[in-house]
Amino acid sequence: MAGTLYLCATPIGNLEDMTFRAVRVLKEADLIAAEDTRNSIRLLSHFDIHTPMTSYHANNRIEKARVLVDKLLAGQNIALITDAGMPGISDPGEDLVRMALEAGVAVTAVPGACACVTGLVISGLPTRRFCFEAFLPREKKEQEQILEELKTETRTIVLYEAPHRLVRTLSALAEALGDRRCTVCRELTKKHETIFQTTLKEALAHYEAEAPRGECVIVIEGRSRGEMEEEIREGWAEMPIADHLALYTAQGMDRKEAMKKVAKDRGLGKRDVYRMLLE
């Protein structure tokens, strides 16, 4: 019978966040696939875990995944860990999971610490709906495309950033999204954890003056639906009302239905639209 692939969360800073189940699974597994064996050996030593390790990272994610899947099919149980947090979140674990499932291998998660969720819930911003963008692309054109999409995002936005790139990223965000409310979380779960509730422009000025340290989670408020609707109405207002009506009648709507649609677009009553057309 095939083995099982376990996705084991590891602490993002505080070693006390390691779960009992994660320690047991890592001890009982036949093999641990680690993002960086040099970092992971310290964690495993701390918990007296002596399971054999192999490296699995971005540069070998496809070839090594094939090797690991073969081992799983041969009956070995493999635990996947990342440097910190939940494997598969903003790391190559997603490729291994996909290939394991395609091969018919059982995959399960051993949940635990995750910087994305930790930063979100302590940010003070809405948590019911959110989107996770991980690290913004470094390639300028690709980054601009992502930022363009985020301009109309109404959910709370969560991003990761390294300290040496934080100022550059805050500058790009402020330019693209405007001065929205945000919370910058640094060194989560560690001794010098900081939660900075601010705005994008204020955060940019702060970290230009004071160099940041530690990995960061940036949580940004989504675009207001009311603001977006107002912007859309302003856009329609620039179009002559007769042209607006013709836009819908050309799509096959009868005049009465088209007038209802025009009224809704502009935030007007049907009588107002009728009067404006007569004028």
N, C-alpha and C positions, 0 to 999 in steps of 0.2 A: 504494500500500500504506500501511496505517496505521503510525504511528510507535510508539515504545516509551516507556512510563513507567518511569523509573528512580528508585527510592527510595534516595537517597544519604545514608548516615550521615555526620555531621560530628562533630568533637571535642566532648566535654562539658567540656573545660577546657584540656587540653594540646594545642596545635596539632600536635605530633609524632604524634598519633594519627590524623591524616588519612591515608588510604590512597592509594597511587599510582593505583589504579584509580578512586577517587572523583575525584581531580584530573583524570584523563583524561576521564572521563565528563562532568564539569561543563564542561570546555573544549570537548568535541565536541557537546554538546547544542545544540539550536536555541533552547531557552528554559529558564530556571531558575525554578521556582515556589518562593518562599521565604516562611517564616512571618512574618519581619520583615526587609524589605529593608535597613533601616538597620543591623541587626546583621550581616546576611549580607555586606554590601558590604565590611566589614573582613576577613572570612575570605577572600572571593574575591580581594581586592586582595593579600593576603598570598601567595597561590598564583598570582598573575598570571593570574587567570581573568577574561575580559572578555565572557562570554556575557550576552545580555540577560536581565533579571530582571523578574518580576512577583510581586505579593503574593498569597499564598494562606494564609488564616488562619481562625480559628473564626468570625468574623463574616461572612465571604463564602464559606464552604466549599461551599455548595450551588450558588449562582449561578455562582461562579468555576469550580467543577468542571465545569459544563456547557461553559463557554467553553474550558477546557483539553482536555476530551474531544473537542470539535470540532476543535481544533488537532491533536490526536493522530490523529484519523481522517483529517485532511488530509495526514498524512505527517510531521508534526513529531515529533522526539524531545524529551521534556521530562524534566528532572531535578527531583525534589521534594526540598527540604531543610527541616529544621526549625532552630530556633535552636541546638539542641545535641542530639546523639544520633541515634537512628534514627527517621525519619519513620513515622507510623502508630502509634507507641507513645505513648499519652496525648496525642495531638494530632489535628487534623482530617484528617490524611492518609488515615485509614481510609475516609472518605467518597469521596475521589477514587479510591482503589484500587477500591472497590466499583463505582463508576459506570464506571470505565474497563473493568473486567472484563465488566460487563454489556453494554458497547458492543462487546466483542470485541477490545479493545486489549491488546497484550502488556504485562505488568507484570513487572518483575524488581527485585531488591534488590542494592544495593552495600553489603554489611555493614560494620560498623565499631563505633565506641564506642556503648555503651548503658548509662545510669546504673543501670538496674534490675539487669542481669546483673553489672555491675562491683561494685555494693554487695553483692549476694548472695554472690558467690564469695569476698569478703574478710571476710565477717561472722563466720565461725567457727561459723555455724549450719548445719544440714543443707541440702544443696543438691539432693538427688536429686528431691525433690518440692517445688514451691513454687507459690504463687498471687500474682498481681500485682494490686494494687488501685489503683495510681496515686495520685491525690489523693483523700482522703475528700470526699464531697459537703459543701458548706457549709450547705445547707438542713438544719435540725436533724432533721426527721422522716426524711428520706432517709438521713442519716448514721446515725441510730439503727438503721434497718433493716439497713444494711451491717454495723454493729458486732454486731448480733444474729446475723447469719450467720457472722461471723468467730469467735464464741465457740466454735463446734464445729469450726472448721477445723483439721485435723491437719497440713496442709502448712505449711512455712515461709511467712510472709506478708511481702511487700515493698510498701512504700508510698513515695510522694514527699511532701515538704512544704517549703514556703517558710519561711525563718527566722522571719518575723514571726508565723507561725501554729504554730510547732513546739510551744510550751508548751501551747497550747489542744488540739492534737491528741494530745499525749502524755497529757494529763489525761483526755481522752475514752477513749483506748485503755486506760489503766490502770484506769479505772472499769469498763469493759466486759469486759476480758479478764483482769483480775487482774495480779499482779506477775510477768509472764513475763520470761524472758531476752530481751534484744534488743541490737541493735547499731545505733548511730546513725552514719552515714557522712556527713561534710560535705566540701564542696569537692573532690569526687572528681577525681583526676588533676591537681589544681592544686598550687601551691607549699605551701599551708597545709592540705592534706588531713589529716583526722583520722578515726580509726576508734575509736569509743567503745563497748567491750563492757560492758554493764551490764544493768539491768532497767528495766522501764517506769517504776516509781516512783522509782528512783534517777536515771534520766535526767530525769524531770520536776523533781525537786528541784535537780539540777545546773543545768538551763537556766533555772529560775526565778531562780537566784542569779547566773547568768552568761549574759547575752543571747547567743543563737546568731548566727552569721554564715554566710552562704553557703547554697546549696541543699542539702537533706538527703535522704538515702535511709534509711528506717527499716526494719530487718529484724527480724522478731519470730518467736520459736519457735512452732510449731503446738501445738495441744492434744494432750496425751498420750492415746493410745488407752486405755491402762490406767486412767487417771483417769476418762475418759468411761464406760468399762464399769462401773467401781465406782460411779459416780454413778447409772447406770441400775439397777444391782442394788439400790442403796439405795432407789431409787424404787419398785421392785417390792416390796421388803420391807415397805413401808408398807401395801400392799394385802393383805387377808386372802387366804390361799392358796386357799381355796375359790372366791373371786371371780376370782382369777387363772386358775384352771382353767376356770371357767365362761366366761371371756372367749374362750378358744380353742374350747371345745365349741360355743359359740354361732356360731362361724365355720364349723362343719361338721366339725371334727376329731373323731376318735373319742377316747375317754377315754385310751387308752394313748399316742397321739401327743401329745395335749394335755399329759399329765404330763411327757413328754420335753421339750416346749417350755418348760413352767414350770420344770423343773429347770435347763435351759440359761439361762433369763432370770435365775434367782436364784443361779447358780453353785453349785448343789447336786447331789447324786446322786439318781437316781430313787427309791431306797429312802427317802431322807430326805423327799422330797416325799410319798411314799405314807404314811410314818409320821405326818407332820404333818397330812395329810388325815384320817387315822384319829383323831388327837387332837382 
